[in-house]
Amino acid sequence: MNKKRVAIYVIYDKNGIVDGYVTHMLQALNEVCEKLVVVCNGVLSDEGKIAIEEITSDILIRENTGFDVWGYKAGLEYVGWDSLKEYDDLILMNDSVFGPIYPINDMFEEMDLKNVDFWGITKHGMFDNFDGLTKSGLFYEHIQTYFLSFSSKMFLHTEFRKYWENLPNFKSWNEVVSFFESKFTKHFADLGFKWDVYVNTDEKFGDFADVDQMLQIAFEMIKYYKAPIMKRKNFSIEYVNFHAGSLGNNTRKAFDFIETHTEYDTDLIWEHILRTANFRNIKDNMHLNFMLPESRLVSPCVDAKVAVFAHITYDDQIEYCMNYVCSASMFADIYITTLTEQTKENILKCFTNAGCDVKNVVVLPPNSKGRDVGALWVALRPNMNDYDYICFIHNKKSPQDKPLTIGYGFAERCMGNLLAGSDYVKNVVSTFNENPRLGMLLPPPVTHGPYRYLISNFWGLNYKNTLELAEKLGVDVPIDNKIDPIFPTGGMFWFRTKALKKIIDYDLKYDDFPDEPMPVDGSLGHAFERIYCFAAQSEGYYSGWVMTEKFASTEITSLWYILTRQEHTLSGLFKKTLVEKLKKRPRLYVFLRSVYRKLKRVVRLMR
């Protein structure tokens, strides 16, 4: 170690948990620093404290005020301004990034050769930001403050100490960005201190200075500029932050590059984001979609204990379901539930004639409730721990939807993307084996017929009852009523039994479900549909959509149609509904119609 360095690393977790990515970074810092201080904003669990103490004994637990900036300030006071004289360099860092992706010593050696007073890893160019609190609406070019390194010339200067001692206590993240991060670099540059960044993209990506490059071009930053970090935000913020300004695929490209071309353990990323981020954002940003071929194997067949569970109640649906279920009969056990002895006989006859063995057909008791959800989690639950992977389907007619072809298409969307054929099912099982954190595979959400109007309201009436179910199951992951859940519309899916352990271990009873007729929405069954991916996430598994390559072609057309036409369709539907309601109040209708027509004339004249 050529230089004597002191580092202050600030962490925050609402539960005081210290994940592996944090200790990994601390170990790397510890190798290049003489002293390492960890400042914990808020609480620190006993397990977390033990994990940190294996690396450093300098731990400061403080009240969670002032965000990471006041954590830095508290760390400086902990070290002591006089004690800082013992060191050549001071490092301030927080836990908002994963890394180091590359050996951190390489970065320090390169930056030691530069004649600068302070430096960081990345910077943000000057840009207009009217969401900020600065009077000018400008954010100046600045070092991103998740990592700052200072020479003794700077941190021993009276202006440096004065800055931190007079630092206001920030009340919001907007204040931190507006008054600290975007101004800190300029403030000290104006005082004559020289600065630089390790990852300088001015020559090639200088035109992108007005975006956060570690979000929008993380792949290029990591591959070509050897950025040693990746932001946690890449996985947790809403996808619109990427899609509105780029192709939207950079987070996944960067992750795949790290996984295949560096020694960084990407499981550290999964461990943290699956515990702390909303799964909808994870799925969107990581594009967790699997398009599999139907008639060829994508990888060698693997040994696994597999089962297909089917709930069949309509006699006229037996053959239809059988054609899908039997696609897995050569290597999967088949269990079927039904409602009557007569239907059981018809099922056995149909499957036997097709040469498809059934391990068991269970006739549900007369007092059973919960329909397909009750059949799966009450009647079939005792068999689940015998298998690695299970596919669950049920006959689906949706007779409430007219024409009945809507329900027929709904069933095909579900079953056709779960059990398309023998090779396809083998590809599904191989996909689980090749992705050890994959917990569930779901057909993509239904978008045809009347369901196209519901694709932005997947919670329906089920947010509150899903939260109540999560509490009963012990599912503790972010669930937000403002963010639509990822769930199996139609209630059919593949799952890894370990991923749904909390549900399997839950002693569900038929009496927990409401009596028939079941509510159209807002019931326990609807809550179960929405809890699945959250339950898998709470066990450390992600979920994804799965579809055949052929179906993907249809899906692209459908989504493109919705994208280009739905706005017009919905606005017309809304207008029609509003007019019908207003006509029941004639005076108000006539008045608003007059105002509407005048506004249209004004808008027309302005064009």
Protein Blocks (a to p, Z undefined) as FASTA:
>chain_A
ZZacddddddddfklpacfklmmmmmmmmmmpfbdcdddehiadfklmmmmmmmomcdcd
dddehijmlmmmmmmmmnopklmmmpmbdcdddfkbgcdfbdfklmmmmmmmpccfbdcf
bdcdddddfkbmbfnlpacddddfkbccddfklmmpmklmmmmmmpccdfbfklmmmmmm
mmmmmmmmmnopacddfbdcklmmmmmmmpcfklmmmmmmmmmnopabdcfklmmmcfkl
mmmmmnolmmmmmmmmmmmmccbdfklmmmmmmmmmcfklmmmmnopacdddfkbcfbdc
dddddddddddfbfklmmmmmmmmmmmmmmpccddddfbfklmmmmmmmmmmnopacfbd
cdddfkbghijmmmmmmmmmmmmmmpfbdcdddddfklmbccfklmmmmmmmmmmmmmnb
fklmmmmmmmmmmmmkbmbdcddddfehjllmmmmmmnmmmlmmmmmmmmmnopacdddf
kbccdddehiiacddfklmmmmmmpccdfklpccddddfbhpaklmmmmmmmmmmmmnop
acdddddfklmmmmmmmmmmmmmmmmmmmmmmmmmmmmmmmmmmmmlmmmmmmmmmmmmm
mmmmmZZ
